[in-house]
């Protein structure tokens, strides 16, 4: 990494800087918007808030270390810092994919099984399903790294990644676990959204011819509004999930090849780093583009105005 030209160092580091700033500002806006606006304090948005907080934490703690390493072409910090960054990045990656999967399950119950949704997705259950994955993945990460006698090291990426000295352990245990988790998460998301898509499509076909007449009947305005809101929320979550997986799939492929000790060009490792961090910066943009409530709250924050739906 020390043989890069000055212009290449500037370009690569500038990309990390832009992603870092976008992740910090964007996720701060999401946290502020949900905190200020009570209309955004819905069960689904609790998962969005959890994802934003985890992305913001990584943007504040891990990305600046990578930016410094990119500028100098080497690890500037202590080995303890490297181990901490490695653990945080690994737990964050698994936690993010878990929250994305749980969000897909949430949408499945909300759209396909609305009666059971009210019984299952209580405030307590939502709190448990947002906190427990973090605790579980943190324990698994520390436990697996200890059992496999692995440590984190710098290079070929610009952040610390797992290094297993035991090649048999890497291919027989670590790689299958790594791939199984990705496949299960992807399978859950695809199944949930396939069923959600069928219900939403059928609902739109049945409702559209009657929507004009129904809007003139007393008491139907709120029902139609709620249906439209749920469909829009489902579309937004679907885009979030698809964007996340489009970013994570190449990351997982490169990671799997790296686990198999396959030599890859430097640009693949750089793309891996960028895609990892871009996942932390894309969600706030999607919320703003696809959700009017988020978009309006963003504008109020920029203009330093009080939220119209603030409880206080």
N, C-alpha and C positions, 0 to 999 in steps of 0.2 A: 504493500500500500504506500510505500515511501517513494516509489518510482513514478508517481503521477506528476504531470505538468501543473504549473501554477493555475492555468486557466481551468483545467479539469478539477482541481481542488476547489476552486471558487464556484464552479457550476454545481458540483455534487453537494458541497456544503450549503450553498444557497437553497437548493431543493429541500434539504433537511430543515433549514431555518424556516422556509415558507410553510412546510407541513407542520412544524412545531407551533408556529404562531397561529395558524388556522385551527389546529386542534385545541389550543388553550382558549382562544377567543370564542370559537364556536361552541365548545362544550360548556364554557362559563355562561354563555347566553342561554343554553338549554336549561341548565340548573336554575338560573335566575328566572327564566320564563315560567317554569313549573312552580317555583317557590312563590312567585308574585301573583299568578293567575289561578284562582281556584277552579276555573272551568277546565284547566289542563291537569288537574289532580285526579286522574282516572286510573283504574287498575292497570290498563295497558301502558299508560305513561309512567307508571312506577318502574316498569322494566326499562323504559327508555331513559328515565332518570338514573337508574342504576348503571346502565351502560355508559351514560355521559360522565358520571362520576369516576368510573374506572378508567375511561379514556382520558379524562382530565388529569387523573393521578399519574398515569404513565407519561402524559405530555409534560408534566411539571418535573417529574423525578428522573425519568429515563432518557427522554429525547435530548435534553441539553448535554448529557454525557456523550451521546452518539454524535452530536454536532461538534463537540470539542475533539473527539477522536477523528472525525472526518477532516477537520481543519489541519490536524497535525499528522494524520496518517498512522497514528499509534495510540495505544491506550495510555492516557495521561494520569490515571488515578490508581488507587491501591487495589490489591487483589480482593480485599473485603468488599470494596465498592463494586468490583466486577461480579462477585458472587451474588451480591444483593440485587444488582441490575438484572442478572440472569434469572434469578428466582422470580422477581417481580414481572419480568416480561413473559416468562413461561406460565405463571399463574394467570396473568392478565389475558393471554391468548386463549387458554382453556375456559376461563370464566366468561369471556366475551362470547365465544361460540355457544356455551351453555345457555347464557341469557337469551341469545338469538333463538335458540331452539325452544326455550320455555315461552318466549313471546309468540312463536308460531303455534304452540299448544294453546296458549291463551286465546289467540284469534280463532282457533278451531272450535273451542268450546263456546266462545261468544257468538259465533255465526252459525255453527252447525248444531250445537246443543245448548241453546240459551238458557233452558230451565236448569240444567245441571251446572251451568256456568255460575249462576247466582249462589248455588250451594257450595261449589268448590272454591272459586276464586274470591274468598273473603279477604279482609285486610290482613288477618293473621297469616293465612296461607300465602298471600303475596309476599309478606315480609319474610317468611321462612324460605320461600323459593328464590328470593333475591340474596339473602345472606348466607344460607347453607352452602350453595355452590362455591362461594369464595373460601369458606372454611375447609370444605372437603378438598378442593383443588390445592390449597396451600399445604394441607397435611400430606396429600398424595405426592406433591412435588418434592417436599423435603424428604419424605420416606423413600421414594423411588430413587432419588439422587444418592441417598445414603446406601441403600441396598445394592445399587449398581456401581458403587464406588466411583461416581462421576463428579466432575467439577465443571464450572463454566470457564470458558477462555475467550479471549478476544481474537478475531480473525477466523475465517475470511470475511465475516460480516463486521459492520461498524458498531455492533453491540455484542455483549457476551452471550455465547450459545453453549449448550451442553457438549462436553467432550468425554467420551467413554473410552477408556484404555482397553477394556475387554471387548474385542470385536465380536465374539460369539454372543455375548450378552446384548450387544447393540442390535444385532440382526435377529436374534431369536426372541428377545423380550421387548426392547424399546421400540423397534420399528413396528411390530404388530400392534402394540398398544397405541402408538401414535396414529396409525392408519385406521384402526378400529374406531377410535374416538371420532375421527373426521367423518368416516362413513356413517356411523350411527347418527351423528348430528345432522348430516345432510339428508339421510333417509327420513328422519323425524320431520324435518322442515318440508321436504317434498310431499310426503303423505298428507300432512296437515293442510298444506296450501292447495293440494289437488282437490281435497274435499271441500275446502272453503271456496275455491274457484267455482266448483259445480253449483254450490248453493247460491252464491252471489249472482252467477250468470242466470240461473233459473229465476231468482228473485227479480232481477232487472227485466227479464223478458215478460214476466207476469205483471209487474207493476207499471211499466212504462206506458202501456195503452190507457191505463186508468188514472194516471197520476194527475192529469189536468182536471178531470171530473171530481176526483177525490179531494183535490185541494180546495174545492168550493164547499165541501161538506163540513159543518161545524165539528171541531174537535180533532179533525184529521191532519191539520197543519203540523202539530207537534209530532205526531206519529211519523209522518213523511220526513220531517226534519231529522228525527232520530235515526230512521233507516238510512238516509243519505249520509249522516255523520258516521254511522258504523261502516258503511261501504267505503267512504273516504278514508277512515282510519285503517281499514283492512288493506286498502290499496297502498297507503303510506308504509305500513309495516311490511307488506310484501316487497316493496321497492327496497326498503332498508335491508331486509333479509337477503334478497337477491344480490344487491351491491356488495354486502359483506361476503357472501359466498364467492362471487366473481373475483373478489380480491384475495380471499383466503385459499381458494383452490390452487392457483399457481404457487402460492406460498407453501402449501402442503406438498405439492409435487417437488419443488426445489428442496424442501426440507427432507423428504423421503430419499431423494437421490443423494443428498449430503450424508444421510444416515448410512447409505449403502456404499459410502466411500468412492462415489463416482466423481471424477474430476470434472469440474464445470468452469466455464470462463468467468472472469471477474464480474462482467455485467449482470450475470444471473444472480450473484450474491447481492449486488447493489439493488437490483430489481426486487429481490426478496425483502431487503431493508425498507425500501420505499413503500412497497405494498403493505407491509406490516404496520407502518406508521400512518399510512393514508387511511386505513380502516378506522383510526381514531379521529379523523378529521371530516369524514364524509357525512356522517349521520346528521349533524346540525344543519348542513346544507339541504339535505333531503327534507327535514322537518319544515324548513323555511319555504322550500319550493312547493311542497304538497299539502301543507296544513295552514289554513288562513289564521287560525288562532295563534299558532307559533309565530307566523310572519308578522301579525299585528303586534304581538308582545315584543318581538325583536325591535320593531320600530319605536315602541314606547320606551324601551330601554335606551336606545340610541338617542332619543329626544329627552331622556331623563324625566319622563312623565310617569305618574302613578298608574298602576294597572286599573282598568275599569272594573275588574272582578276581584280586587284584593279584599280579603275579609276585613282587614283593618280600615 
